[in-house]
Amino acid sequence: MVNEFSKDKAWAIILGGSRGLGLATAKKLAAHGMNICIVHRDPRTKLPEFILECEALRTHGVEVLTFNMDATKREKQDQICAALKKKTGQKGRVKLLLHSIAKGNVKPMASDTVANLSHQDFMVTLDAMAISLYDWTRRCVDSKLFDSDARVLSFTSEGSKKPWVHYAAVGAAKAALEAVTRSIALEFAPYGIKANCIQAGVTDTQSLALIPNSEAIKKYTKKRNPLNRLTRPEDVANVVYLLCKKEASWINGTIIPVDGGEHLS
């Protein structure tokens, strides 16, 4: 294994890194020598399992910082950035800011039997899953945390363009996330930041399980995908790793499908 990020003492901030795509990315980057800062929100009952995952990350000789906090709260963002600044010193070391926050409302827009999506549901989802990407980017710039050749990455889905049942708020947030990413790519370019979205294929995660008829979605996706399987968290983590390499420094402002061709049909 080549530890190409260790010589630069590079760091990754992973928002939502205790499971799924975020944790898979942490494992991949740690294996290549990148220090990891995970911001997550988990109950005490889930912490023992997460602590074991962090211990495994440290076996690669990297530092691991964790914050069990609400990443959407400004005061928590300031606290985390201050702690990371103390750890990294005056020279910016954050190579990657990865947004993997899954805090959205999955409710129907029109139902006579259950509560419908409210205005507040929309606002909470948009703030957590889209606007917070800008908040964190701005906070890291103001704290002078970013490396001179940094990446801001986030996860979107086909739901940003196609309507799915009960996915209206999350779909709107994903569309907004893509728009915010393009603007970050344009306006933060002078800071050496390259921003892109990864459009992951259907992946068997806890977030998917919250969507109604998720088992039917998985079955349909396997038939639809040219490679006849679901996307795995490791598939997505591999692309995050590739986008962090210096050879990817000219990729900016794009939406990159990582789905084995799922989007083709």
C-alpha positions as CSV (number, residue, x, y, z in Angstrom):
1,M,0.0,0.0,0.0
2,V,1.4,3.4,-1.0
3,N,1.0,6.0,1.8
4,E,1.2,9.0,-0.6
5,F,-0.7,11.3,1.7
6,S,1.5,10.8,4.8
7,K,4.4,12.9,3.7
8,D,2.2,16.0,3.5
9,K,0.5,15.2,6.8
10,A,-2.8,15.5,4.9
11,W,-6.1,15.5,6.7
12,A,-9.7,14.6,5.6
13,I,-12.7,16.0,7.3
14,I,-15.6,13.6,6.8
15,L,-19.0,14.9,7.8
16,G,-21.1,11.8,8.5
17,G,-18.3,9.3,8.7
18,S,-19.5,6.7,11.2
19,R,-21.1,4.4,8.6
20,G,-21.9,3.9,4.9
21,L,-20.0,5.9,2.3
22,G,-18.3,8.2,4.8
23,L,-16.8,5.3,6.8
24,A,-15.8,3.4,3.7
25,T,-14.0,6.6,2.5
26,A,-12.2,7.0,5.9
27,K,-10.9,3.4,5.6
28,K,-9.7,3.9,2.1
29,L,-7.9,7.2,2.8
30,A,-6.4,6.0,6.1
31,A,-4.9,3.1,4.3
32,H,-3.1,5.6,2.0
33,G,-1.8,7.7,4.9
34,M,-4.3,10.4,5.3
35,N,-5.2,11.5,8.8
36,I,-9.0,11.4,9.5
37,C,-11.4,13.8,11.3
38,I,-14.9,12.3,11.5
39,V,-17.9,14.3,12.5
40,H,-20.8,12.1,13.3
41,R,-24.1,11.9,15.2
42,D,-24.7,8.7,17.0
43,P,-26.4,7.4,20.2
44,R,-24.3,5.9,22.9
45,T,-25.5,2.4,21.9
46,K,-23.7,2.7,18.6
47,L,-20.5,4.1,19.9
48,P,-18.7,0.9,20.8
49,E,-18.9,-0.3,17.2
50,F,-17.7,3.0,15.9
51,I,-14.8,3.1,18.4
52,L,-13.6,-0.3,17.1
53,E,-13.7,1.1,13.5
54,C,-11.5,4.1,14.6
55,E,-9.0,1.8,16.2
56,A,-8.8,-0.1,13.0
57,L,-8.1,3.2,11.1
58,R,-5.2,4.0,13.5
59,T,-3.5,0.7,12.6
60,H,-2.4,2.5,9.4
61,G,-0.3,4.9,11.4
62,V,-2.6,7.8,11.0
63,E,-4.2,10.2,13.5
64,V,-8.0,10.0,14.0
65,L,-10.1,12.7,15.5
66,T,-13.8,12.2,16.2
67,F,-16.6,14.6,17.2
68,N,-20.0,13.2,18.1
69,M,-21.8,16.5,17.3
70,D,-24.4,18.0,15.0
71,A,-22.3,19.1,12.0
72,T,-25.0,21.6,11.0
73,K,-24.7,23.8,14.1
74,R,-22.4,26.8,13.7
75,E,-21.0,26.7,17.2
76,K,-20.1,23.1,16.7
77,Q,-18.4,23.8,13.4
78,D,-16.3,26.5,15.0
79,Q,-15.4,24.2,17.9
80,I,-14.3,21.4,15.5
81,C,-12.3,23.8,13.2
82,A,-10.5,25.2,16.2
83,A,-9.5,21.8,17.5
84,L,-8.3,20.7,14.0
85,K,-6.4,24.0,13.6
86,K,-4.6,23.3,16.9
87,K,-3.8,19.8,15.6
88,T,-2.5,20.8,12.2
89,G,-0.7,24.0,13.0
90,Q,-0.6,27.2,11.0
91,K,0.0,25.6,7.6
92,G,-3.3,24.2,6.1
93,R,-3.3,20.5,6.0
94,V,-6.9,19.6,5.1
95,K,-6.8,17.9,1.7
96,L,-10.4,16.9,1.7
97,L,-13.7,18.1,3.0
98,L,-16.3,15.3,2.4
99,H,-20.0,15.9,2.9
100,S,-21.8,12.7,3.7
101,I,-24.6,14.1,5.9
102,A,-27.8,12.1,5.7
103,K,-30.3,14.1,7.7
104,G,-33.4,14.3,5.6
105,N,-37.1,13.8,5.9
106,V,-38.5,11.0,3.8
107,K,-42.3,11.7,3.9
108,P,-45.0,11.7,1.3
109,M,-46.2,14.9,-0.3
110,A,-49.8,13.7,-0.6
111,S,-51.2,11.1,1.8
112,D,-54.5,10.7,3.5
113,T,-53.2,8.2,6.1
114,V,-49.8,9.6,7.3
115,A,-48.3,13.0,8.0
116,N,-47.3,14.8,4.8
117,L,-44.1,16.7,4.2
118,S,-44.1,20.1,5.8
119,H,-42.4,23.3,5.0
120,Q,-40.2,22.8,8.1
121,D,-39.3,19.3,6.8
122,F,-38.1,20.8,3.6
123,M,-36.0,23.5,5.3
124,V,-34.3,21.1,7.8
125,T,-33.4,18.8,4.9
126,L,-32.1,21.5,2.6
127,D,-30.0,23.0,5.4
128,A,-28.5,19.7,6.5
129,M,-27.9,18.1,3.1
130,A,-27.1,21.1,0.9
131,I,-26.4,24.5,2.5
132,S,-24.2,23.0,5.2
133,L,-21.7,22.2,2.4
134,Y,-21.1,25.9,1.9
135,D,-21.1,26.6,5.6
136,W,-18.3,24.1,6.2
137,T,-16.3,25.2,3.1
138,R,-16.5,28.8,4.3
139,R,-15.6,27.9,7.8
140,C,-12.5,25.9,6.7
141,V,-11.4,28.8,4.5
142,D,-11.8,31.3,7.3
143,S,-9.8,29.0,9.6
144,K,-7.1,28.6,7.0
145,L,-7.4,24.8,7.3
146,F,-7.3,23.9,3.6
147,D,-4.3,22.7,1.7
148,S,-3.2,24.8,-1.3
149,D,-4.6,22.0,-3.5
150,A,-7.8,20.9,-1.7
151,R,-10.9,19.0,-2.6
152,V,-14.5,19.6,-1.5
153,L,-16.6,16.5,-2.4
154,S,-20.2,15.5,-1.6
155,F,-22.6,12.7,-2.5
156,T,-25.6,13.2,-4.7
157,S,-28.1,10.7,-6.3
158,E,-30.3,10.3,-9.3
159,G,-33.1,11.6,-7.1
160,S,-31.8,15.1,-7.8
161,K,-33.2,14.8,-11.3
162,K,-35.9,12.0,-11.1
163,P,-38.8,12.0,-8.7
164,W,-38.9,9.1,-6.3
165,V,-41.8,8.4,-3.9
166,H,-41.4,10.1,-0.6
167,Y,-38.0,11.6,-1.8
168,A,-39.2,15.2,-2.5
169,A,-37.3,16.9,0.3
170,V,-34.1,14.9,-0.2
171,G,-34.3,15.2,-4.0
172,A,-34.6,19.0,-3.7
173,A,-31.6,19.0,-1.3
174,K,-29.5,16.9,-3.7
175,A,-30.3,19.3,-6.6
176,A,-29.4,22.2,-4.4
177,L,-26.2,20.4,-3.3
178,E,-25.1,20.1,-6.9
179,A,-25.8,23.8,-7.5
180,V,-23.9,24.8,-4.4
181,T,-21.0,22.5,-5.5
182,R,-20.8,24.2,-8.9
183,S,-20.7,27.6,-7.3
184,I,-18.0,26.5,-4.8
185,A,-16.0,25.2,-7.8
186,L,-16.2,28.6,-9.4
187,E,-15.9,31.0,-6.5
188,F,-13.4,29.2,-4.3
189,A,-11.1,28.2,-7.2
190,P,-8.6,31.1,-6.3
191,Y,-8.1,29.3,-2.9
192,G,-6.9,26.1,-4.7
193,I,-10.2,24.3,-4.0
194,K,-11.7,21.9,-6.5
195,A,-15.3,20.9,-5.8
196,N,-17.2,18.0,-7.3
197,C,-20.3,15.8,-6.6
198,I,-20.2,12.0,-6.8
199,Q,-23.5,10.6,-8.0
200,A,-23.4,7.2,-6.3
201,G,-25.6,4.4,-7.6
202,V,-28.1,2.7,-5.3
203,T,-26.1,1.5,-2.3
204,D,-27.4,-0.8,0.4
205,T,-27.0,1.6,3.4
206,Q,-29.1,2.6,6.4
207,S,-30.2,5.7,4.4
208,L,-31.6,3.5,1.7
209,A,-33.5,1.4,4.2
210,L,-35.5,4.5,5.2
211,I,-36.9,4.9,1.8
212,P,-40.3,3.1,1.2
213,N,-40.0,0.0,-0.9
214,S,-36.3,-0.1,-0.6
215,E,-36.2,-3.8,-1.2
216,A,-38.0,-3.4,-4.5
217,I,-35.6,-0.6,-5.4
218,K,-32.6,-2.9,-4.8
219,K,-34.2,-5.7,-6.9
220,Y,-35.0,-3.4,-9.8
221,T,-31.5,-1.8,-9.7
222,K,-29.7,-5.1,-10.0
223,K,-31.7,-5.8,-13.2
224,R,-31.1,-2.3,-14.5
225,N,-27.4,-2.1,-13.8
226,P,-25.2,-3.3,-16.7
227,L,-23.0,-5.1,-14.1
228,N,-26.1,-6.6,-12.4
229,R,-25.2,-5.5,-8.8
230,L,-25.7,-2.6,-6.4
231,T,-23.0,0.0,-5.9
232,R,-20.9,-0.8,-2.9
233,P,-19.5,1.8,-0.4
234,E,-16.0,0.7,-1.4
235,D,-16.8,1.6,-5.1
236,V,-17.5,5.2,-4.1
237,A,-14.6,5.4,-1.6
238,N,-12.2,4.4,-4.4
239,V,-13.3,7.3,-6.5
240,V,-13.0,9.8,-3.6
241,Y,-9.4,8.5,-3.2
242,L,-8.7,9.0,-6.9
243,L,-10.1,12.6,-6.8
244,C,-7.8,13.4,-3.9
245,K,-4.7,12.6,-5.9
246,K,-2.7,15.4,-7.5
247,E,-3.5,13.9,-10.9
248,A,-7.1,14.8,-10.4
249,S,-6.4,18.5,-9.8
250,W,-8.0,19.6,-13.1
251,I,-11.4,18.0,-12.3
252,N,-13.6,20.8,-11.0
253,G,-17.4,21.6,-10.9
254,T,-18.6,18.2,-12.2
255,I,-21.2,15.6,-11.2
256,I,-19.5,12.2,-11.5
257,P,-21.6,9.0,-11.8
258,V,-20.1,6.2,-9.8
259,D,-22.7,3.5,-10.4
260,G,-21.3,0.9,-12.9
261,G,-23.4,2.4,-15.6
262,E,-26.7,2.4,-13.7
263,H,-27.6,5.9,-15.0
264,L,-27.5,4.7,-18.6
265,S,-30.9,3.1,-18.5
